[in-house]
Amino acid sequence: MDLVNHLEGRSLFAVPKKGRLQQAALDLLAGSDLQFRRDNRLDVALVKNHHIALIFLNAADIPKFVAEGVVDLGITGLDQIKEYEAITPPTRNTTVEEVLDLGFGSCTLEIQVPENGRYSKPEELIGCNICTSFVGLTKQYFAKLEAGQESGSTNGNSTTGDRLRTKIGHLSGSVEVACALGMADGIVDLVESGETMKSHGLKAIKTVVESKAVLIRSQRSSNPKLVDKVTSRIRGVVGIISKYTK
C-alpha cells in the first residue's frame, strides 16, 4: 500500500496497537459504524465509509501525537495523558482536549511495596529506589512529597524534580518483579483487579492517579467537521452502552 497517497487528506484517528484498551476501543469504533479492516502487517487501516485512517500506536505515544496535531483524534488512558503532561507541560498549542469518558479501562496508578516489608506509607520511601514506567508522574509525586517534608524542616533546602532524593528508575515492563529482584524498594504501576499485584507479594499504599479510557482530540484538527461527526457517533454509542449497563 502506498501509505503517503492513501493518507493524504484523511483525518487520522489514533488507537492503541496493543494492551488492555485495544479490543474495547476497536469494538467501540465498530459499533460507531467506522468500517475498516486492518492488515496485521500494518499499523494503518483505512476506514471505508469515512475519509479517515486509523493509526495504531502505543497508548503512551497517543497524547503526544494528538497534542502536536499529527493526528486528529485518539483513544488512550487518562494515565497516559497525565504522564505526557508531567513530562511535557501543555502550552496553548500543545494541549490535549479530553472529549469523552468512554466507559471502560478503569484502573489506578498505585505506589506499591512488598506486603511483608518495612514500608507502609509513601513518606517512608523518600530517598529510596522506585521503579516505574510512569517516570514523569512518579517524579512529580515524590517532588511534592519531598517538598512537603522539607517545608517543615529548618535546613533551608528545597526539592525540585531535577534534585530528587528519591531515585526513580525506568522500566518499560515487568515492573512488578523489581522489588523481588532487589532493584526497588517500591514501584509505581497500574492496578486493575489487584490480582497481579497480590500474586507478586505487593500491596498498594497510595493512589497517584485514577485512570480510564478517554477520547481526545487535537486543537489543530485538519477537518473539524468530520472530527465532530465521528465524536458525535462515538458519544451516542457510549451513551447507549451506559444506559443498558447501569
Secondary structure, 3 states (H helix, E strand, C coil): CCHHHHHCCCEEEEEECCCCCHHHHHHHHHHCCCCECCCCCCCEEEECCCCEEEEEECCCCHHHHHHCCCCCEEEEEHHHHHHHHHHCCCCCCCCCEEEEECCCCCEEEEEEEECCCCCCCHHHHCCCEEEECCHHHHHHHHHHHHHHHHCCCCCCCCCCCCCCCCEEEECCCCHHHCCCCCCCCEEEEEECCCHHHHHCCEEEEEEEEEECEEEEECCCCCCHHHHHHHHHHHHHHHHHHHHHHC
